[in-house]
Amino acid sequence: MAKEELLTMEGQIDEILPDGRFGVMLDNEHRIIAYTAGKMRKYRIRTVVGDRVHVEMTPYDLSKGRIVFREKTPGSGPSGPKRRSTYRR
């Protein structure tokens, strides 16, 4: 395996930890600690307990990973129309 090859796994967030880290239960019943990728942080993509995510892992350390994608779940969209204030500064 080359150094640049990453493993991509799917799982579900089961715990929120401090410092922007998450506990993720993978589909193969392994639990890892993962953090959000830079693009997800940049575009403020929020993840909560129960979200399905894609995690990239290096073959050298299979206990840690990086969340690169959050799958859309039904009903997780905006709660309603946003209010716009008529007064702007």
C-alpha distances in whole Angstrom, upper triangle without the diagonal:
4,7,8,7,9,11,14,17,21,23,27,28,30,31,32,31,33,31,30,27,27,27,25,25,22,23,21,24,22,23,22,23,22,24,25,23,25,26,27,29,31,32,33,32,33,31,33,33,32,30,28,24,21,19,15,13,11,9,10,14,15,18,18,18,19,22,21,24,27,28,32,34,38,40,38,40,42,45,48,49,49,52,53,56,58,59,57,57
4,5,6,9,12,15,18,22,24,28,29,31,32,32,31,32,30,29,27,27,27,26,26,24,25,24,26,24,25,22,23,22,23,24,21,23,24,26,28,29,30,32,30,32,31,33,33,33,31,28,25,21,19,15,14,10,10,11,14,16,19,19,18,19,21,20,23,27,28,32,34,38,40,38,39,42,45,47,48,48,51,52,54,57,57,55,55
4,6,8,11,15,18,21,24,27,27,29,30,30,29,29,27,26,24,25,25,24,25,23,24,24,26,23,23,21,21,20,20,21,19,21,22,24,25,26,28,29,28,30,29,31,32,32,29,27,24,20,17,14,12,8,9,9,12,14,17,16,15,16,19,19,22,25,27,31,34,37,39,37,38,40,43,46,47,46,49,50,52,55,55,52,52
4,6,10,13,16,19,22,25,25,28,29,28,28,28,26,24,23,24,24,23,24,22,23,23,25,23,23,20,20,18,19,19,16,18,19,21,22,23,25,27,26,27,26,29,30,30,27,25,21,18,15,12,11,8,10,11,13,15,18,16,14,14,17,16,19,23,25,28,31,35,37,34,35,37,40,43,44,43,46,47,49,52,52,49,49
4,7,10,13,17,19,23,24,26,27,27,27,28,26,25,23,23,23,21,22,19,20,20,22,20,21,19,19,18,19,19,17,19,20,21,23,24,25,27,25,27,26,28,28,28,25,23,19,16,13,10,9,7,8,10,13,13,16,15,13,14,16,15,18,21,23,26,29,32,35,32,34,36,39,42,43,42,46,47,49,52,52,50,50
4,6,10,13,16,19,20,23,24,24,24,25,23,21,19,19,19,17,18,16,17,17,19,17,18,15,16,14,15,16,14,17,17,18,20,22,23,24,22,23,22,24,25,24,22,19,16,12,10,6,6,5,7,10,11,11,13,12,10,10,12,12,15,18,20,23,26,29,32,29,30,33,36,39,40,40,43,44,46,49,50,48,48
4,6,10,13,16,18,20,22,22,23,25,24,21,19,18,18,15,15,12,13,13,16,14,15,13,15,13,15,16,15,18,19,19,21,23,24,24,22,23,21,23,23,22,20,17,14,10,8,6,5,6,7,10,11,9,12,11,9,10,12,12,14,16,18,22,24,27,30,27,29,32,35,38,39,39,42,44,47,50,50,48,49
4,7,10,13,15,18,20,21,22,24,23,20,18,16,16,13,14,11,11,12,15,14,14,13,14,12,14,14,13,17,17,16,19,21,21,22,19,20,18,20,20,19,16,13,10,7,6,5,6,9,10,14,13,11,13,12,9,9,10,9,10,13,14,18,20,23,26,24,26,29,31,34,36,36,39,41,43,46,47,46,46
4,7,10,13,15,17,19,20,23,22,19,17,15,14,11,10,7,8,9,11,11,12,11,13,12,14,14,15,18,18,17,20,22,22,22,19,19,17,18,17,16,14,11,9,6,5,6,8,11,12,15,14,11,12,12,9,10,10,10,11,12,13,17,18,21,24,22,24,28,30,33,35,35,39,40,43,46,47,46,47
4,7,10,13,15,17,19,22,22,19,16,14,13,9,9,6,6,9,11,11,11,11,13,12,14,14,15,19,18,16,19,22,21,21,17,17,14,15,15,13,11,7,6,5,6,9,11,14,15,18,17,13,14,13,11,11,9,10,9,10,10,13,14,18,21,19,21,24,27,30,32,32,36,38,41,44,45,44,45
4,7,9,12,14,16,19,20,17,15,11,10,6,5,4,5,8,9,9,9,10,11,11,13,14,15,19,19,17,19,22,21,20,17,16,13,13,11,10,8,6,6,6,7,11,12,16,17,19,17,14,13,13,11,12,10,12,11,10,10,13,14,17,19,18,20,23,25,29,31,32,35,37,40,43,45,43,45
4,6,9,12,14,18,19,16,13,10,9,6,5,6,8,11,10,11,10,10,12,11,13,14,16,19,19,16,18,22,21,19,16,14,10,10,8,6,6,5,6,9,10,13,15,19,20,22,19,16,15,14,13,13,11,13,11,10,10,12,12,15,17,15,18,21,22,26,29,29,32,35,38,41,42,41,43
4,6,8,11,14,15,13,10,7,6,4,6,9,11,14,12,12,10,10,10,9,11,12,15,18,18,15,16,20,19,17,14,12,8,7,5,5,6,7,7,10,11,14,15,19,21,22,19,16,15,13,12,12,10,13,12,10,11,13,13,16,17,15,18,20,22,25,28,28,31,33,36,39,40,39,40
4,7,10,14,16,14,11,8,6,6,6,10,12,14,12,12,9,10,10,11,13,14,18,21,22,18,19,23,22,20,17,14,11,9,5,6,8,10,11,14,14,17,18,21,23,24,20,18,15,15,15,15,13,16,16,14,15,17,15,18,19,17,20,22,23,27,30,30,32,35,37,41,42,41,42
4,6,10,13,11,9,6,5,7,9,13,15,17,15,14,10,10,9,10,12,14,17,20,21,18,18,22,22,19,17,14,11,8,6,9,10,12,13,16,15,18,18,21,23,24,20,18,15,14,14,15,14,17,17,15,17,19,18,21,20,18,21,23,23,27,30,29,32,34,36,40,41,40,41
4,7,9,8,6,5,6,9,12,15,18,20,18,17,13,12,10,10,10,12,15,18,19,16,15,19,19,16,15,12,9,8,7,10,11,14,14,16,15,18,19,22,24,24,21,19,16,14,14,14,13,16,16,15,17,19,18,21,21,18,20,22,22,26,28,27,30,32,34,38,38,37,38
4,7,7,5,5,7,11,14,17,20,21,19,17,13,12,9,10,10,12,15,17,20,17,16,19,20,17,17,14,12,11,11,14,15,17,16,18,16,18,18,21,23,23,19,18,15,13,14,14,14,17,18,17,20,22,22,25,24,21,24,25,26,29,31,30,32,34,36,39,39,38,38
4,6,6,8,10,14,17,20,23,25,23,20,17,15,11,11,10,12,16,17,19,17,15,18,20,17,17,15,14,13,14,17,18,20,18,20,18,20,20,22,25,24,21,20,17,15,16,15,15,19,20,19,22,24,24,27,26,23,25,26,27,30,32,30,32,34,35,38,38,37,37
4,6,9,12,15,19,21,24,26,24,22,18,15,12,11,9,10,13,14,17,15,12,16,18,15,16,14,14,14,16,19,18,20,18,19,18,19,19,21,24,23,20,20,17,14,14,14,14,17,19,19,22,24,25,28,27,24,25,26,27,30,32,30,32,33,34,38,37,35,35
4,7,10,13,16,18,22,24,22,20,17,14,10,9,6,7,10,11,14,11,9,13,15,12,12,11,10,11,13,16,15,17,15,16,15,16,17,19,22,22,19,19,16,13,13,11,11,14,15,15,18,20,21,24,24,20,22,23,24,27,29,27,29,31,32,36,36,34,34
4,7,10,13,15,19,20,19,16,13,10,7,6,4,7,11,13,15,13,12,16,17,15,14,12,10,11,12,15,14,15,13,14,12,14,14,17,20,19,16,16,13,10,10,9,9,13,15,14,18,20,21,24,24,21,23,24,26,29,31,29,32,34,35,39,39,37,37
4,6,10,12,16,17,16,14,10,8,6,5,6,8,12,15,16,14,14,17,18,16,14,12,9,9,9,11,11,12,11,13,11,13,14,17,19,20,16,15,12,10,10,10,9,13,13,13,16,18,18,22,22,19,21,23,24,28,30,29,32,34,36,39,40,38,39
4,7,10,13,14,12,11,7,6,5,6,9,11,15,18,19,17,17,21,21,19,17,15,12,11,9,11,11,12,11,13,11,14,14,17,19,19,15,13,10,10,10,11,11,14,15,14,16,19,19,22,23,20,23,25,26,30,32,32,35,37,39,42,43,42,42
4,6,10,11,10,8,6,5,6,7,10,12,14,18,19,16,17,21,21,19,17,15,11,11,9,10,10,9,8,10,9,12,12,15,17,18,15,12,10,10,9,10,9,13,13,12,14,17,17,20,21,19,22,24,26,29,32,32,35,37,39,43,44,42,43
4,7,8,6,6,4,7,9,10,13,15,18,21,22,20,21,24,24,23,20,18,14,13,11,10,11,10,10,11,10,13,13,17,17,19,16,13,11,12,12,13,12,15,15,14,15,18,17,20,22,20,23,26,27,31,34,34,37,39,42,46,47,45,47
4,5,5,5,6,8,10,11,14,16,17,21,22,20,22,25,24,23,20,19,16,15,13,12,12,10,9,9,9,11,11,15,15,17,15,11,11,11,11,13,12,14,14,14,14,17,17,21,23,21,24,27,29,32,35,35,38,41,43,47,48,47,48
4,5,7,9,11,14,15,18,19,20,24,24,22,24,27,27,25,22,21,18,17,15,13,13,10,10,10,11,14,14,17,17,20,18,14,14,15,14,16,14,16,15,15,14,17,17,20,23,21,24,28,29,33,35,36,40,42,45,48,49,48,50
4,6,9,11,15,16,19,21,22,26,26,24,27,30,29,28,25,24,21,21,18,16,16,14,14,13,13,14,14,16,16,18,16,12,13,15,15,17,16,18,18,18,18,21,21,24,26,25,28,32,33,36,39,40,43,45,48,52,53,52,53
4,7,10,13,15,19,20,22,26,27,25,27,30,30,28,25,24,20,19,16,15,16,14,14,15,14,16,15,18,17,19,17,13,12,14,15,17,17,19,19,19,19,22,21,24,26,25,28,31,32,36,39,39,43,45,48,51,52,51,53
4,7,10,12,16,18,20,24,25,23,25,28,29,27,24,23,20,19,17,16,16,15,14,14,12,14,13,15,14,16,13,9,9,11,12,15,15,18,19,19,19,23,22,26,28,26,29,32,33,37,39,40,43,45,48,51,52,51,52
4,7,10,13,16,18,22,23,21,22,26,26,25,22,20,17,16,14,14,15,14,13,13,12,14,12,15,15,16,13,10,7,9,10,13,13,17,17,17,19,22,21,25,26,24,27,30,31,35,37,37,40,43,45,49,49,48,49
4,6,10,13,15,19,21,19,20,23,24,22,20,19,16,16,14,15,15,14,12,12,10,11,10,12,13,14,10,8,5,5,7,10,11,14,16,16,18,21,22,25,27,24,27,29,31,34,37,36,39,41,44,47,48,46,47
4,7,10,13,16,18,17,17,20,22,20,18,17,14,14,13,15,15,15,13,13,10,11,10,13,15,15,11,10,6,5,6,9,10,13,15,16,18,21,22,25,26,24,26,28,30,33,35,35,37,39,41,45,45,43,44
4,7,9,13,15,13,13,17,18,17,15,14,12,13,13,14,13,13,10,10,8,9,9,12,14,15,12,11,9,6,5,5,6,10,12,13,16,19,20,24,25,22,24,26,28,31,33,32,35,36,39,42,42,40,41
4,7,9,12,10,10,13,15,14,12,12,11,13,14,15,14,14,11,11,9,10,11,13,17,17,14,14,12,8,7,5,6,9,11,12,16,18,20,24,24,21,23,24,26,29,31,30,32,34,36,39,39,37,38
4,7,8,6,7,10,11,10,9,9,9,12,14,15,13,13,10,10,9,10,12,15,18,19,17,16,15,12,9,6,5,7,9,10,14,16,18,22,22,19,20,21,24,27,28,27,30,31,33,36,36,34,35
4,6,5,6,9,10,11,10,12,12,15,17,18,15,15,12,11,9,10,12,14,18,19,17,17,16,13,10,6,6,5,9,11,14,17,20,23,24,20,21,23,25,28,29,28,31,31,34,37,37,35,35
4,5,5,6,9,10,10,12,14,17,20,21,18,18,15,14,13,13,15,17,21,21,20,20,20,16,13,9,9,9,11,13,17,19,22,25,26,22,22,23,26,28,29,27,30,30,32,35,35,32,32
4,5,5,6,8,9,12,13,17,20,21,18,17,14,14,14,14,17,19,22,23,22,22,22,18,15,11,10,8,10,12,15,17,20,23,23,20,20,21,24,26,26,25,27,28,30,33,33,30,31
4,5,5,6,5,8,9,13,16,17,14,14,12,12,12,13,16,19,23,24,22,22,21,17,14,10,8,7,8,9,12,14,17,20,20,17,17,18,21,23,24,22,25,26,28,31,32,30,30
4,6,5,6,8,10,14,17,19,16,17,14,15,15,16,18,20,24,25,23,23,21,18,15,12,10,10,11,12,16,17,19,22,22,18,18,19,22,24,24,22,25,26,27,31,31,28,29
4,6,8,11,13,17,20,22,19,20,17,17,17,18,21,23,26,27,26,26,25,21,18,15,13,12,13,14,17,18,21,24,24,20,19,19,22,24,24,22,24,24,26,29,29,26,26
4,6,9,12,16,19,20,17,18,16,17,18,19,22,24,28,29,27,27,26,23,20,16,14,12,12,12,15,15,18,21,20,17,16,16,19,21,20,19,21,22,24,27,27,25,25
4,6,9,13,16,18,15,17,15,17,17,19,22,25,28,29,27,26,25,22,19,15,13,13,12,12,15,15,17,19,19,15,14,14,17,19,19,18,20,21,23,26,26,24,25
4,7,10,14,15,12,13,12,13,15,17,20,23,26,28,26,24,23,20,17,14,11,10,9,8,11,11,13,16,16,12,12,13,16,18,19,18,21,22,25,28,29,27,28
4,7,10,12,10,12,11,14,15,18,20,24,27,28,25,24,22,20,17,14,11,12,11,9,11,11,13,15,14,11,11,12,15,17,19,18,21,23,25,28,29,28,29
4,7,9,6,9,9,12,13,16,18,22,25,26,23,22,20,17,15,13,10,11,10,7,10,11,11,14,14,11,12,14,16,19,21,21,24,26,28,32,32,31,32
4,6,6,9,10,14,15,18,20,24,26,27,24,22,20,18,17,15,12,14,13,10,12,12,11,14,13,10,13,15,15,19,22,21,24,27,29,33,34,33,34
4,6,9,11,14,15,19,20,24,26,27,24,21,19,18,17,16,13,16,14,12,13,13,12,15,14,12,15,17,18,22,24,24,27,30,32,36,37,36,38
4,7,9,13,15,18,20,24,26,27,24,21,20,19,17,17,14,16,14,11,11,11,10,12,13,11,15,17,18,21,24,25,28,31,34,37,38,38,39
4,6,10,12,16,18,22,24,26,23,21,19,18,16,15,11,13,10,7,7,8,7,11,12,10,13,16,17,20,23,24,27,29,32,36,37,36,38
4,7,10,14,16,20,22,24,22,19,18,17,14,13,10,11,9,6,6,8,8,12,14,12,15,18,20,23,25,26,30,32,35,38,39,38,40
4,6,10,13,16,19,21,19,16,16,14,11,10,7,7,6,4,6,9,11,14,16,14,16,19,21,25,27,27,30,32,35,38,40,38,40
4,7,10,14,16,18,17,14,15,13,10,8,6,6,5,7,8,12,14,17,20,17,19,22,25,28,29,30,33,35,38,41,42,40,41
4,6,10,13,15,13,11,11,9,6,5,4,6,7,9,11,15,17,21,23,20,22,25,27,30,32,32,35,37,39,42,43,42,42
4,7,10,12,11,10,11,9,6,5,6,7,9,12,14,18,20,24,26,23,25,28,30,33,35,34,38,39,41,44,45,43,44
4,6,8,7,6,8,7,5,7,9,10,13,16,18,21,23,27,29,26,28,31,33,36,38,38,41,42,44,48,48,46,47
4,5,6,7,9,8,7,9,12,13,16,19,21,25,27,31,33,30,32,34,37,40,41,41,44,45,47,50,51,49,49
4,6,6,10,10,10,13,16,17,19,22,24,27,29,33,35,33,35,37,40,43,44,44,47,48,51,54,54,52,53
4,6,9,10,11,14,17,18,21,24,26,30,32,35,37,35,37,39,41,44,46,45,48,50,52,55,55,53,53
4,6,6,8,12,15,17,20,22,24,28,29,33,35,32,34,37,39,42,44,43,46,48,50,53,53,51,51
4,6,7,11,14,16,18,20,22,26,27,30,32,30,32,35,37,40,42,42,45,46,49,52,53,51,51
4,7,11,13,16,18,19,22,25,26,30,31,29,31,33,35,39,41,40,43,45,47,51,51,49,49
4,7,10,13,16,17,20,23,24,28,29,27,29,31,33,36,38,37,40,42,44,47,48,46,46
4,7,9,12,14,17,20,22,26,27,24,26,28,31,34,36,35,38,39,42,45,45,43,44
4,6,9,12,15,18,20,24,25,22,24,26,28,31,33,32,35,36,38,41,42,40,40
4,6,8,11,14,16,20,21,18,20,22,25,27,29,28,32,33,36,39,39,37,38
4,7,10,13,16,20,21,18,19,21,24,27,28,28,31,32,35,38,39,37,37
4,6,9,12,16,18,15,16,19,22,24,26,25,29,30,33,36,37,35,37
4,6,9,13,14,11,13,16,18,21,23,23,26,28,31,34,36,34,36
4,6,10,12,10,12,15,18,20,22,23,27,29,32,35,37,35,37
4,7,9,7,8,12,15,17,19,20,24,26,29,32,34,33,35
4,6,6,8,12,13,16,19,20,24,27,30,33,35,34,37
4,6,7,11,12,14,17,19,23,26,29,32,34,34,37
4,6,8,8,11,14,16,20,23,26,29,31,31,34
4,7,8,11,14,15,19,22,25,28,30,30,32
4,6,9,11,12,16,18,22,25,27,27,29
4,6,8,9,12,15,18,21,23,23,26
4,7,9,12,15,18,21,23,24,26
4,6,9,12,16,18,21,22,25
4,6,9,13,15,18,19,22
4,6,10,13,15,15,18
4,6,9,12,13,16
4,6,9,10,13
4,5,7,10
4,6,10
4,7
4
